Amino acid sequence: MPSASNPHPKGRILQAVREFMFGMVGLEIAEHALEMRASVESLFMLATVGDMIGVPVLPPVYSLRLLPYLAPQIGSWKRRVLREREFTDEHDYHLDGL
């Protein structure tokens, strides 16, 4: 039965080839970009509202100005930053060259 997005078999084959090539070439790059974004967001949250966990970086006036934009993310950020971790949890140790 043809799918709604690609009604022709040629379109389904082309979509499968695209997904295969993305898996071979772009998947690791996309995952690395998501990891980098998460780490940059954590650093930004630490710099702006770090005084909530005892790390005063910015004066509270600037933090209060940014608070309406950061409020939805504060709960998950505190859980992520304050959870116990093992030494090896932070890095995946990609062994691409081996």
C-alpha positions, -999 to +999 in steps of 0.1 A: +000+000+000+016+034-010+022+059+018+005+092+018+038+112+015+053+092-014+025+076-034+049+061-061+074+033-055+102+055-070+095+082-044+097+056-016+130+043-029+144+078-031+133+085+004+149+053+017+182+062-001+180+097+015+175+083+050+203+057+045+227+084+033+218+106+063+224+077+086+259+072+071+269+108+068+248+132+089+236+113+119+268+117+140+271+153+130+235+160+141+240+141+174+272+161+181+254+194+173+227+185+198+253+176+225+270+210+219+238+229+221+229+212+254+263+220+269+261+257+257+226+260+272+239+246+305+267+271+305+243+299+297+219+289+325+248+286+349+260+321+340+226+337+343+208+318+372+237+300+388+231+317+421+202+293+425+227+266+431+253+287+448+274+300+419+270+338+416+283+349+382+261+378+370+247+405+391+210+397+400+196+426+381+206+410+347+194+376+359+160+390+368+157+406+334+162+372+317+141+352+342+109+353+322+127+337+293+145+311+314+117+301+338+104+271+318+138+255+317+149+261+353+135+229+368+150+205+342+183+225+343+186+221+381+179+184+379+205+179+352+232+200+369+227+187+404+223+149+397+251+126+408+273+114+379+301+090+372+333+103+357+326+087+323+290+100+320+300+133+305+317+120+273+310+092+249+346+088+239+340+084+201+365+060+186+360+070+150+396+064+139+399+029+152 
